[in-house]
Amino acid sequence: MTKTEAVASLRAHGFHAFEREWALGETIGVASEPDAAHDGITVHGRVLYLVRRNDLWFVEESRLIPAEPYRSKCMTLDAAVDHARSLLSQPPGSL
């Protein structure tokens, strides 16, 4: 699976997904349904990042409560996409 295919797959399952190159490096962002919109800014309750390290990927979520971030073990991109879909299908705080 390519990054473009991963984004398309996540979008097909109803998530907001996008590719990004930034401080974390090569990533795919995936967010739950928006919780609110204010002045043209959409706020998502949960955002996960699929982060590439060499040829493997891991899923990361920064959270305020609890204060500890979540990071999966490294996996293939296909497995990371499946894992992200599963995580976003669970209630917040269940990681």
Secondary structure, DSSP 8 states (H G I E B T S, - for coil): --HHHHHHHHHHTT-EEEEEEETTEEEEEEE-SEEEEETTEEEES-EEEEEEETTEEEEEE--SSSSS-EE---B-HHHHHHHHHHHHTS-TT--
